[in-house]
């Protein structure tokens, strides 16, 4: 038997396998030829795998007595894959163990050697950088996913020696939120096994002073979720109001302590729905694994309608935002970049799609429509409306651009923040302040409108200015369009998390405003991810 694993080989094969040193694997007996041929065959379809074994003259890393530590580390990791929200059946740890138990020939050993390495690479890629190719699920997820080189993964694993288990553990995202999500997944699985959060609340609205069965159901659900201590009260009292407010705050709802239709919709969501959000959030973090967030970075969570500056793990600025509408060509995409500059008193070069799809039809009906925006020809010259026969043009042949000069009514407001990208997405001020009062704020054409843009500007300028507010205001008052570069570009991350842990470990949930998480969960489930199973 191999150490501690009950792996049985024929006596002669076992003795020969352990006795031979690695250089001998190249060669001369018919017995070893069977192994070599089998492993070459098993690795042929994966270039990284083929190169890895060819470079080491087909010496094994899994199937001898000397490989017990590596073998045990991988099989143990595969058996724990479900805890990471990975499709455990894809790796078939039980089948691999059975294959070791049933080995009867060198050919079988060679095929199993290659199979183990293929499974290792599948698991390593899945836990490091995710199961899915996100852009294939939703075209709005344009994040570039770093994929580790397969041969490098194998070589690093072999080099880890006795630390093989530690090496595998280190492949998962190291962001503290990942571990918190794993714990939340485990806790929620236990809650589901115990029957969930109880009966749904059958009411359209509940407020302080109300009483009855619906209030009891609300109390029971909030108790099960950890928002309320034990109480037998059937009255919507101060304690219940406080619990509702805390729940609303955690879900990004208006925290008025009244359980209206929107709040009850969230409270009545099944724990299985929340589990889906957690599993998708873990996958999203795997996509970002290896990406350096930056000691100072800008974090825009689309579902939270917020922008934050994070300095060394602590939030130092936060503002509400408005994001893209839930329409195919207006949803805010997900990606990371670097903020390089801000433009104070910006002009607005109207995107072509808006020019021809929105303004051209208006100008066909009334040439003076949107008169605050100038028509500009291909040479940059302003063209009077009276000189244009708008009826002669369509979306394809309209020859003019549109541009709005700096002003208080400019669509971009008085400042925009640029991280140049091919999607033409940026953060900016807006004259339409009323939208920031809404609970769901998906109204833009894709860019992110900031509720407190001046404060964001001051915070970004602070590292390079003794008086960031004074310098910003001086330029602002000039009325001239002015670009101010950030001396140190700041990473900016546009993300979409419907489940996210707080610093204290409590889970916050958000609405799936674009339906992206629903599509991602369907793809994860199709790949074999299961909602609930967690080993005791």
Helices and strands as residue ranges (DSSP letters): H 11-19, G 22-26, H 30-43, H 47-55, G 65-67, H 68-79, G 81-84, H 88-91, H 93-101, H 106-129, H 134-137, H 150-159, G 161-163, H 164-169, H 176-193, H 213-224, H 238-250, H 261-267, H 271-287, E 296-301, G 302-304, E 306-311, E 314-324, E 335-344, E 348-349, H 352-354, I 355-359, H 360-365, E 374-376, E 382-383, G 385-387, G 390-392, E 401-404, E 415-418, E 427-428, G 433-437, E 442-444, E 448-450, H 453-461, G 462-464, H 468-478, E 482-495, E 499-501, E 507-509, H 516-527
